């Protein structure tokens, strides 16, 4: 089944089985960056009491559907920003159009800026995690992964920019901050050296106080 046919089938299922009246296609299939292994990301709204998720594999494609109460369309939230730029597959009246306009307005406002104190605390935390990741045991390896994830999110938080997930974040770095992007590429390689991780931390979180 092609992605288009799969979208049509899930829309019919959502309407008939769950009473939804508004459906959005978001993610890579909406912004034109989908590849052969990209998920089909769908958000639907209807007369359900609480949100629930439908996740399954259809052939080679993973389907990830969130079904929300229709009241969630009445306001934009930080959690719903991932739906910005969605393609409207179905809507009651202009509910989806109005909702997406609200998301665009919230996005333009930008996130709340971190205080200087919080930025400094996160930098200290990064150096602490770097030291603990060098232990070489299971916990140390876990902390290395945690550190790499947090550094990317903090890069955007510290600059008053929205963090929109790793795919968009890394593309942004590639376009606008090549040194950070190249340091990240080295640190993310399988078997990356502790030195590569340390170089990334020092670039993004300063020299520390060792």
Residue pairs with C-beta under 8 A, 6 or more apart in sequence:
1 9
1 58
1 59
3 29
3 34
3 40
3 61
6 40
6 58
6 61
6 63
7 25
7 40
7 42
7 89
10 40
10 42
10 54
10 63
10 65
11 23
11 89
11 90
14 20
14 23
14 42
14 44
14 46
14 65
14 67
15 21
15 90
18 44
18 46
18 48
18 67
19 46
19 47
19 48
20 44
20 45
20 46
20 48
20 67
20 90
21 45
21 46
21 47
21 70
21 90
21 91
21 92
21 95
22 44
22 45
22 46
22 70
22 73
22 88
22 90
22 91
22 92
22 95
22 96
23 42
23 43
23 44
23 45
23 88
23 89
23 90
23 91
24 42
24 43
24 44
24 83
24 86
24 87
24 88
24 89
24 96
24 100
25 40
25 41
25 42
25 86
25 87
25 89
26 41
26 42
26 43
26 82
26 83
26 84
26 85
26 86
26 87
27 34
27 38
27 39
27 40
27 41
27 82
28 34
28 35
28 38
28 39
28 41
28 167
29 38
29 40
29 41
29 87
30 41
30 85
30 86
30 87
31 85
33 167
36 60
37 60
39 61
39 62
39 63
39 64
40 61
40 62
40 63
40 64
41 64
41 65
42 63
42 64
42 65
42 66
42 89
43 65
43 66
43 67
43 68
43 83
43 86
44 65
44 66
44 67
44 68
45 67
45 68
45 69
45 70
45 72
45 73
45 95
46 67
46 69
46 70
47 69
47 70
48 67
48 68
48 69
49 69
50 69
51 66
51 67
51 68
51 69
51 72
52 66
52 67
53 64
53 65
53 66
53 67
54 63
54 64
54 65
54 66
54 67
55 62
55 63
55 64
55 65
56 62
56 63
57 63
70 95
72 80
73 95
73 96
73 98
73 99
75 102
76 99
76 102
76 103
76 105
76 106
77 106
78 106
78 111
80 103
81 103
81 106
81 107
81 162
81 164
82 164
82 165
83 99
83 100
83 103
84 100
84 103
84 104
84 107
85 100
86 96
86 100
88 96
88 97
88 100
90 96
91 97
107 162
110 160
110 161
110 162
111 157
111 160
111 161
111 162
113 160
114 122
114 157
114 158
114 160
119 158
122 150
122 154
122 157
122 158
122 205
123 205
123 206
123 208
124 208
124 209
125 150
126 147
126 150
126 151
126 154
126 201
126 204
126 205
127 201
127 205
127 208
127 209
127 210
129 143
129 144
129 146
129 147
129 150
130 147
130 197
130 198
130 201
130 208
131 210
132 139
132 140
132 143
133 140
133 141
133 143
133 144
133 147
133 194
133 197
134 140
134 194
144 197
147 197
147 201
148 187
148 188
148 197
148 200
151 200
151 201
151 204
151 205
152 163
152 166
152 169
152 170
152 184
153 163
153 169
154 204
154 205
155 169
155 173
155 180
155 204
156 162
156 163
156 169
157 163
163 169
170 181
170 184
173 180
173 181
173 184
174 181
179 203
180 203
180 204
183 196
183 199
183 200
183 203
183 204
184 200
186 192
186 196
186 199
186 200
187 196
187 197
187 199
187 200
189 196
201 208
202 208
